[in-house]
Amino acid sequence: MISGLGIGGIWGLREGAKRPLVVSNARLRVNSILNSITRRATFMGNSAGVVGEQPALSVTVTYFIVRLALVYNVINSTLDSFRGKHDAFGGMAAGAITGALYKSTGMH
């Protein structure tokens, strides 16, 4: 990931320095370079981080994760509706209930 940031930074530096400006101004040139570095470094860093992660999840695992997220969201929305407010405590309770359901029913 760090190497991706470095490579993206160099790419952005080169891109920003070569970009033609309508008005030749040192502040605009520096801003153009910094914007390009920010755009390219984050792009390359994120791409390198994703490539360096574990292999792609199987369809079964992805389906399970989506199902678990849906269960959490239904419980969270139901708790918020009953309580009449949306806060962190409702989310924590929904997470605890979802986890308990996961362990007790063998959803996996």
C-alpha positions in Angstrom: 0.0 0.0 0.0 2.8 2.4 0.8 4.5 1.7 -2.5 1.2 2.4 -4.2 1.1 5.8 -2.5 4.6 6.6 -3.6 4.1 5.5 -7.2 0.8 7.4 -7.3 2.4 10.5 -5.8 5.1 10.5 -8.5 2.5 9.9 -11.2 0.4 12.8 -9.8 3.5 15.1 -9.6 4.3 14.4 -13.2 0.7 14.8 -14.3 0.2 18.1 -12.4 3.5 19.6 -13.7 2.6 18.8 -17.3 -1.0 20.0 -17.1 -1.4 23.2 -19.2 -2.8 26.2 -17.3 -4.8 29.0 -18.8 -3.0 31.6 -16.5 0.6 31.0 -15.7 0.8 31.5 -12.0 3.0 29.8 -9.4 0.2 29.3 -6.9 -2.1 27.7 -9.5 0.8 25.4 -10.7 1.4 24.2 -7.1 -2.3 23.7 -6.5 -2.6 21.7 -9.7 0.4 19.5 -8.7 -1.0 19.0 -5.2 -4.5 18.1 -6.5 -3.0 15.6 -9.0 -0.8 14.0 -6.3 -3.8 13.7 -4.0 -5.9 12.1 -6.7 -3.3 9.7 -8.0 -1.7 8.7 -4.7 -5.0 7.7 -3.1 -6.1 5.9 -6.2 -2.8 3.9 -6.4 -2.7 3.3 -2.6 -6.2 2.0 -2.5 -5.7 -0.2 -5.6 -2.5 -1.6 -4.1 -4.3 -2.2 -0.8 -7.1 -4.1 -2.5 -4.8 -6.2 -4.6 -2.7 -7.0 -1.5 -5.7 -8.3 0.5 -6.9 -11.8 0.7 -8.2 -13.6 -2.4 -11.7 -12.6 -3.6 -14.5 -13.9 -1.5 -16.6 -16.8 -2.9 -20.2 -16.2 -3.9 -21.4 -18.2 -0.9 -19.4 -16.1 1.6 -20.5 -12.9 -0.1 -24.2 -14.0 0.0 -23.8 -14.9 3.7 -22.3 -11.4 4.5 -25.2 -9.7 2.7 -27.7 -11.8 4.5 -26.2 -11.0 7.9 -26.1 -7.3 7.0 -29.8 -7.4 6.1 -30.7 -9.1 9.4 -28.7 -6.4 11.3 -30.4 -3.6 9.4 -33.9 -5.0 9.9 -33.3 -5.4 13.7 -31.7 -2.0 13.9 -34.7 -0.3 12.1 -37.2 -2.2 14.2 -35.4 -1.1 17.4 -35.3 2.5 16.2 -39.0 2.4 15.4 -40.0 1.0 18.8 -37.7 3.4 20.7 -38.6 6.4 18.6 -35.0 7.5 18.1 -31.8 6.5 16.2 -28.6 6.4 18.2 -25.5 4.3 18.9 -27.2 2.2 21.6 -29.8 0.9 19.1 -27.0 -0.1 16.7 -25.1 -1.8 19.5 -28.2 -3.7 20.6 -28.9 -4.7 17.0 -25.4 -5.9 16.7 -25.7 -8.0 19.9 -29.0 -9.5 18.8 -27.7 -10.3 15.3 -24.6 -11.9 16.8 -26.7 -13.9 19.2 -29.0 -15.1 16.3 -25.9 -16.0 14.3 -24.4 -18.1 17.0 -27.7 -19.7 18.1 -29.2 -20.6 14.7 -26.0 -21.6 12.9 -26.6 -19.1 10.0 -23.2 -19.9 8.7 
